[in-house]
Amino acid sequence: MPLDTLQDLSLKIMCSNFIAGAGRVSLARQHDSIEERLQCYLKLRTHVAAFDKELTGWLELLGEDKDDRIQDDLLLKFATLLVFDFEAAVALKKWEDLAEVVGKASVCRDTTAYKAMADILFRAEEVPPQGTWLLTSFSGQSANSSISVLFSTQRAIISDIWKMDGMEVIKVAKYIRCLFQAVLPLKQDMAHVLLQEALHFIKQAIGVRNVVSHDEFSSIFLLTESLF
């Protein structure tokens, strides 16, 4: 089959899955029945997986010959679908899938998607308090630890946002503060580690990115003074 034909077919498949996925999440949010809502989320995740598979194949097929405008549009659609997928995983209580969804978003380089995921998790109910997760600090060091799903996933989101150019430092500082306050009642030692990393992050932001003092930064410094 000619390359152009394969490309057009792949684009149509991705477009169909994007539309179907957006429709499923809309239906899920409208349903009063929990069972029907969860069924919509399950079907939504199949469309996200299909889009993901097709996008990977499309990028490999075209290599350096791909149209940047089309690629940017596809990555934007993928970022949107990943937010829907994250929402679905939370609703279905598939906590073990959250880290994978966050990881897939790195190719999109979309801070809006990361922020949406963070907001979804902060609003989530019945988040399990404990689980074994691989942690990566802002300094890049990794270690296994038994901590909350909220902490591990939000920390991964914050770390990915921080690595991106053009990220909103003030917004990230807000997420760090909220994450610290959420984790402190669960595991104080981890909260203290996060706070120390936040201070390092803020100092780096002020020194390298010319960020002036802000209420979010002041809040973190006040938290530090009260605990240490």
MIMARBA-107126 format. One record per residue (C-alpha): x, y, z; residue in three letters; residue number from 1. Coordinates in steps of 0.25 Angstrom, whole numbers, plus 5000, padded with zeros to 4 digits. Each point is the difference from the previous one (the first is absolute). Layout:
// residues N
<<X,Y,Z>,"ALA",NUM>
...
***
This chain:
// residues 228
<<5000,5000,5000>,"MET",1>
<<5006,5014,4996>,"PRO",2>
<<5005,5008,5012>,"LEU",3>
<<4990,5012,4997>,"ASP",4>
<<4989,4990,5001>,"THR",5>
<<5005,4994,5013>,"LEU",6>
<<5002,5014,5006>,"GLN",7>
<<4986,5004,4996>,"ASP",8>
<<4994,4987,5006>,"LEU",9>
<<5008,5002,5013>,"SER",10>
<<4995,5014,5001>,"LEU",11>
<<4986,4996,4998>,"LYS",12>
<<5001,4989,5011>,"ILE",13>
<<5006,5010,5010>,"MET",14>
<<4989,5011,4997>,"CYS",15>
<<4989,4989,5002>,"SER",16>
<<5006,4996,5013>,"ASN",17>
<<5002,5014,5005>,"PHE",18>
<<4985,5003,4997>,"ILE",19>
<<4995,4988,5006>,"ALA",20>
<<5009,5002,5012>,"GLY",21>
<<4995,5014,5002>,"ALA",22>
<<4985,4995,4999>,"GLY",23>
<<5002,4989,5010>,"ARG",24>
<<5006,5009,5010>,"VAL",25>
<<4988,5010,4998>,"SER",26>
<<4990,4989,5002>,"LEU",27>
<<5008,4995,5012>,"ALA",28>
<<4999,5013,5007>,"ARG",29>
<<4985,5001,4997>,"GLN",30>
<<4995,4987,5005>,"HIS",31>
<<4994,4999,5013>,"ASP",32>
<<5001,4985,5001>,"SER",33>
<<5014,4996,5005>,"ILE",34>
<<5000,4987,4992>,"GLU",35>
<<4997,5007,4987>,"GLU",36>
<<5010,5011,5003>,"ARG",37>
<<5011,4989,5003>,"LEU",38>
<<4997,4993,4987>,"GLN",39>
<<5002,5013,4992>,"CYS",40>
<<5013,5002,5007>,"TYR",41>
<<5004,4986,4996>,"LEU",42>
<<4997,5002,4986>,"LYS",43>
<<5007,5013,5000>,"LEU",44>
<<5013,4994,5004>,"ARG",45>
<<4999,4990,4988>,"THR",46>
<<4999,5012,4991>,"HIS",47>
<<5012,5007,5007>,"VAL",48>
<<5008,4987,4998>,"ALA",49>
<<4997,4999,4986>,"ALA",50>
<<5004,5014,4997>,"PHE",51>
<<5013,4998,5008>,"ASP",52>
<<5003,4988,4991>,"LYS",53>
<<4997,5006,4987>,"GLU",54>
<<5008,5013,5004>,"LEU",55>
<<5012,4992,5003>,"THR",56>
<<4999,4993,4987>,"GLY",57>
<<4998,5013,4992>,"TRP",58>
<<5012,5006,5006>,"LEU",59>
<<5009,4988,4997>,"GLU",60>
<<4994,4999,4986>,"LEU",61>
<<5003,5014,4996>,"LEU",62>
<<5013,5003,5008>,"GLY",63>
<<5006,5013,4996>,"GLU",64>
<<4990,5001,4988>,"ASP",65>
<<4988,5004,5009>,"LYS",66>
<<4993,5013,4999>,"ASP",67>
<<5003,5008,5013>,"ASP",68>
<<4986,5006,5000>,"ARG",69>
<<4993,4987,4999>,"ILE",70>
<<5009,4994,5011>,"GLN",71>
<<4997,5012,5009>,"ASP",72>
<<4985,4999,4998>,"ASP",73>
<<5001,4985,5003>,"LEU",74>
<<5008,5002,5013>,"LEU",75>
<<4990,5010,5005>,"LEU",76>
<<4989,4990,4997>,"LYS",77>
<<5008,4989,5007>,"PHE",78>
<<5003,5009,5012>,"ALA",79>
<<4985,5003,5001>,"THR",80>
<<4997,4985,4999>,"LEU",81>
<<5010,4997,5011>,"LEU",82>
<<4993,5010,5010>,"VAL",83>
<<4987,4992,4997>,"PHE",84>
<<5007,4987,5002>,"ASP",85>
<<5006,5005,5013>,"PHE",86>
<<4986,5004,5004>,"GLU",87>
<<4994,4987,4996>,"ALA",88>
<<5011,4992,5008>,"ALA",89>
<<4997,5008,5013>,"VAL",90>
<<4985,4998,4998>,"ALA",91>
<<5003,4985,4998>,"LEU",92>
<<5010,5000,5012>,"LYS",93>
<<5011,4995,4991>,"LYS",94>
<<5010,5006,5008>,"TRP",95>
<<5011,4992,4995>,"GLU",96>
<<4998,5006,4986>,"ASP",97>
<<5002,5014,5004>,"LEU",98>
<<5015,5000,4999>,"ALA",99>
<<5000,4994,4986>,"GLU",100>
<<4990,5011,4995>,"VAL",101>
<<5008,5011,5006>,"VAL",102>
<<5013,4994,4993>,"GLY",103>
<<4993,4999,4987>,"LYS",104>
<<4997,5015,5000>,"ALA",105>
<<5015,5004,5000>,"SER",106>
<<5000,4999,4984>,"VAL",107>
<<4989,5010,5000>,"CYS",108>
<<5007,5011,5008>,"ARG",109>
<<4987,5006,5004>,"ASP",110>
<<5000,5007,5014>,"THR",111>
<<4985,5001,4999>,"THR",112>
<<4998,4985,4999>,"ALA",113>
<<5009,4999,5013>,"TYR",114>
<<4992,5010,5007>,"LYS",115>
<<4987,4994,4997>,"ALA",116>
<<5005,4986,5005>,"MET",117>
<<5005,5007,5013>,"ALA",118>
<<4986,5006,5002>,"ASP",119>
<<4993,4987,4997>,"ILE",120>
<<5008,4993,5011>,"LEU",121>
<<4999,5011,5010>,"PHE",122>
<<4985,4999,4998>,"ARG",123>
<<4999,4985,5000>,"ALA",124>
<<4993,4992,5011>,"GLU",125>
<<5005,4987,5007>,"GLU",126>
<<5014,5001,4995>,"VAL",127>
<<5007,4988,5007>,"PRO",128>
<<5010,5005,5011>,"PRO",129>
<<5011,4990,4997>,"GLN",130>
<<5007,4993,4989>,"GLY",131>
<<5014,4997,4995>,"THR",132>
<<5005,5010,4990>,"TRP",133>
<<5013,5004,4993>,"LEU",134>
<<5003,5014,5004>,"LEU",135>
<<5008,5010,4992>,"THR",136>
<<5004,5013,5007>,"SER",137>
<<5003,5013,4993>,"PHE",138>
<<5014,4997,5001>,"SER",139>
<<4998,4987,4992>,"GLY",140>
<<5003,4990,5011>,"GLN",141>
<<4991,4988,5001>,"SER",142>
<<4996,4991,5012>,"ALA",143>
<<4989,4990,5003>,"ASN",144>
<<4991,5004,5011>,"SER",145>
<<4986,4997,5005>,"SER",146>
<<4992,5013,4999>,"ILE",147>
<<4987,5006,4996>,"SER",148>
<<4994,4999,4985>,"VAL",149>
<<4998,5015,5001>,"LEU",150>
<<5014,5003,5004>,"PHE",151>
<<5007,4991,4990>,"SER",152>
<<4991,5004,4988>,"THR",153>
<<5000,5015,5003>,"GLN",154>
<<5015,5000,5003>,"ARG",155>
<<5002,4994,4986>,"ALA",156>
<<4991,5011,4994>,"ILE",157>
<<5007,5011,5007>,"ILE",158>
<<5014,4994,4996>,"SER",159>
<<4996,4999,4985>,"ASP",160>
<<4994,5014,5000>,"ILE",161>
<<5013,5006,5006>,"TRP",162>
<<5008,4994,4989>,"LYS",163>
<<4993,5007,4989>,"MET",164>
<<5004,5013,4994>,"ASP",165>
<<4990,5011,5002>,"GLY",166>
<<4993,4994,5012>,"MET",167>
<<4993,5008,5010>,"GLU",168>
<<5008,5001,5012>,"VAL",169>
<<4990,5006,5009>,"ILE",170>
<<4990,4989,4996>,"LYS",171>
<<5009,4989,5003>,"VAL",172>
<<5003,5006,5014>,"ALA",173>
<<4985,5000,5003>,"LYS",174>
<<5000,4985,4996>,"TYR",175>
<<5012,4997,5009>,"ILE",176>
<<4993,5008,5012>,"ARG",177>
<<4987,4992,4998>,"CYS",178>
<<5007,4987,4999>,"LEU",179>
<<5008,5003,5012>,"PHE",180>
<<4987,5003,5008>,"GLN",181>
<<4993,4988,4995>,"ALA",182>
<<5012,4990,5003>,"VAL",183>
<<5004,5006,5014>,"LEU",184>
<<4988,4993,5008>,"PRO",185>
<<5004,4987,4993>,"LEU",186>
<<5015,4999,5000>,"LYS",187>
<<5007,5011,5007>,"GLN",188>
<<5014,4996,4996>,"ASP",189>
<<4997,5000,4985>,"MET",190>
<<4993,5013,5002>,"ALA",191>
<<5013,5006,5006>,"HIS",192>
<<5008,4994,4988>,"VAL",193>
<<4991,5006,4990>,"LEU",194>
<<5001,5014,5007>,"LEU",195>
<<5015,5000,5000>,"GLN",196>
<<4999,4997,4985>,"GLU",197>
<<4990,5011,4998>,"ALA",198>
<<5010,5010,5007>,"LEU",199>
<<5011,4995,4991>,"HIS",200>
<<4990,5002,4988>,"PHE",201>
<<4996,5014,5004>,"ILE",202>
<<5014,5005,5002>,"LYS",203>
<<5004,4994,4986>,"GLN",204>
<<4988,5007,4994>,"ALA",205>
<<5003,5013,5006>,"ILE",206>
<<5015,4999,4996>,"GLY",207>
<<4999,4995,4986>,"VAL",208>
<<4986,5004,4995>,"ARG",209>
<<5000,5014,5006>,"ASN",210>
<<4987,4997,5008>,"VAL",211>
<<4997,5010,5010>,"VAL",212>
<<4994,4998,5014>,"SER",213>
<<4985,4995,5000>,"HIS",214>
<<4990,4996,5010>,"ASP",215>
<<5001,4985,4996>,"GLU",216>
<<5015,5001,5003>,"PHE",217>
<<4998,5007,5014>,"SER",218>
<<4990,4989,5004>,"SER",219>
<<5010,4989,4998>,"ILE",220>
<<5011,5008,5007>,"PHE",221>
<<4990,5002,5012>,"LEU",222>
<<4997,4985,5000>,"LEU",223>
<<5015,4998,5001>,"THR",224>
<<5002,5009,5012>,"GLU",225>
<<4988,4994,5007>,"SER",226>
<<5005,4986,4999>,"LEU",227>
<<5015,5001,5001>,"PHE",228>
***
